[in-house]
Amino acid sequence: MSGNMRLLTDTLAAAKAEGRAALIAYLPAGFPTVEGGIEAVKAVLESGADVVEVGLPHSDPVLDGPVIQTADDIALRGGVRIADVLRTVREAYVATGKPVLVMTYWNPVDRYGVERFTAELAEAGGAGCILPDLPVQESALWREHADKHGLATVFVVAPSSKDERLTEITAVGSGFVYAASLMGVTGTRASVGEQAQELVERTRATGTGLAVCVGLGVSDAAQAAEVARFADGVIVGSAFVKRMLDAPDPAAGFEAVRALAGELAKGVRGQV
């Protein structure tokens, strides 16, 4: 069965045709529980997110700040497994018909088996994978199987990335490029800064036409509107997770992420 990379690229193209950036949400699987995580992912997709990234919880999430680390720890202590991550992808896709990616560090995929993981992600209706710590030079095996199963391979670039590296990544990446707006770990910021716009411009200058979506720091509609002016997509993770963490119970958490998705959807449309 082929994955949904085409659905992802069509969704990003449709947002561009509407004169806006796409809203891409992130939530970890298994948080606060497997069932609760599925409900949270469906909630953001039903309330304004165009695409969702389902995080595969990791015991050493080097890119993630304290908010996502806390959620990952809750998920891992709850016993979340890769099968639960794939179930989250499947149920979110079936319920909404929207693109669902997995964001994961390389080690769990390597241990699980690249062929097995890509085949099962495609079977679940997944659109692809974001692999923040997989060097592009070591990605041939992953890309071979991802391509075979119709899955996007999304690489992460940062303000420190040299132009040569940006060219290398955009030449082999697919779906979109994840542009980390700031150096450091994920988390909400008071400002997403000018570095993000410069990084987007340098990435686009490689000439591949691959969409460039910006994450790390966006937490409200005003920031989403700011990033949407120069990026193809606005990625929001920690702000959603924090709403869930701060809620007194899961039901309140679902309502909180619904409300935030709605606010951010207005932001990417410039309706703030």
Disulfide bonds with the S-S distance in Angstrom:
none
